[in-house]
Amino acid sequence: HHPVGRRRPDRAAHRKDEAIAEPVREAPPLEPFAERAPLRAAIHLIDGRHPPTPLDEDLIDFMRGQPVPYVIALTKADKLSGNQRASHVRRLEKQLLAVGLEVPIVLTSAQTGRGVQDLWRWIRTLTT
């Protein structure tokens, strides 16, 4: 019998000394983008709660050499405070400038709708 408010350990839980193998996710190659019909625009979604992943960084590097209009949407803006939003945008802008890119960054939230209209404006601007 376990006291109220305490959970019984999961029977399938691993012991501390057991190594837990993390599944390895292979990033899809970016070459298919280069082999298809020319893109009219690219919208790169980056989770605004975290720094860009290695895959995000690969895509940023790939886009640097492309003649395609490019916008970054920082998602989940509703999960961040105002200071965090500003800090994350500044961090990303610095990272982009370090590789020679000046790209519009739009803070978005599917939950609240924040930035969705701005993103549609960019899409219309880039594709007309």
Steps between C-alpha positions, in 0.01 A plus 500: 500500500636843400418826676267740319686738268795266450530301184610146484810466283426373153578130488663547158726779624870452447741470787742791541796292390336388174587695189193634324548508126350807340359443152711671238301709256672555171438840351360487149754612241455851365596402145139427392428869546773584253380241248136607475334783314611840628336604824313828502563553872607309810344525845725343763321406825721505809373417849535835677551336838838357404815599314506384138574128467786366288241429228379862522861615468550275194190646337614856579837423342329338199267800452794739511600391152149495352338775292172438682321747728522362850309573823543342841194444718589458867217284628342461844542869586215463750724277713759778546500818705549832322866509608557143379341578163724803451806307616433205269446729199826687575690171540369373165572831325862484623531141382363592157726806466800283590438302180413806291119473504247768574170318514161616627409327828132475593393395849203269470260305718246252372337513845433875506526584130785742566700577187282296265381806306859631485615166363226503234605854401857377452379202297295727273792744465749226419285314251357786291 
